Every structure is written in structure tokens, then in C-alpha cells.
Amino acid sequence: MKFLRQFCIILFISFLGELLHSIMPLPVPASVYGLALMLLCLCTGILKQEQVSETADFLIEIMPVMFIPAAAGLLDSWPVLQPIWLPVIFITVLTTILVMAVTGQVTQHIRRKENKKENE
């Protein structure tokens, strides 16, 4: 029952993101609105991490399975991608490295900040 409750909370916040997407005329995906709302709820204390953590961990664990349909869709698009596959692969590798580097730097910054707070 706990997982169902946590999943309903996550779905409700995602639904609110969909509502914001339909109301606001910005070119921002609904999922980004949902993530921003979740962050806002967690930072303000409206929602406690314990209220969604177990289901969120489960969803993160099964995330790779969610990419299988997209990969299968790429196989259907091969005739369109064939002439430009080299630039697509280059851009994919480059942006992956960039995202990993930025994520690592942000994580290190946050960890240093947390360590400073613990040492004070």
C-alpha cells in the first residue's frame, strides 16, 4: 500500500506538470515542469523525501527498460538516419561526456558544501 501511495504522489505531481504545460505557452516539456514541482515540494517541505523515496528508487532502477521502445523506434528510422549517422553519434558522445562532467562537478560542489556544514 505504501508503494501505491508514493506512486500516486509522483503521478499527481506529473499531472500538475502536464497542466502547467497546457496552461503556459513556453516550449518546456511537461516532464520538466513536473520535476521542477517535485523539487519545489521537496525543498519547501511540502513533501518529505521519505514519502516518495522507495518508489522513486524503483523507478530509477527500471529506467533502462523504458529506453527499449525508443531504441526499437530508431531501427525503424534507419533509412532517415543512415546519411547522418556519424554526426549523430559524435553529438551523442559529446553531449554525454559534457553531461557527465557537469554532473560530476555539481555533485562534488554539493558534497564539499555538505562537508563544510558537517565540520562547522
Number of C-alpha atoms within 10 A of each C-alpha: 6 11 15 10 13 18 19 14 17 19 13 13 20 21 16 18 22 17 14 18 19 12 9 9 8 9 7 11 13 18 16 14 20 23 15 15 17 20 13 13 15 15 12 10 10 10 15 12 13 9 17 19 14 15 20 15 11 11 13 10 10 10 11 9 8 10 11 11 9 9 11 10 11 13 10 10 11 12 10 10 14 10 10 11 12 11 11 13 11 11 12 12 12 12 12 11 12 12 12 12 12 11 12 12 12 12 12 12 12 12 12 12 11 11 11 10 9 8 6 5
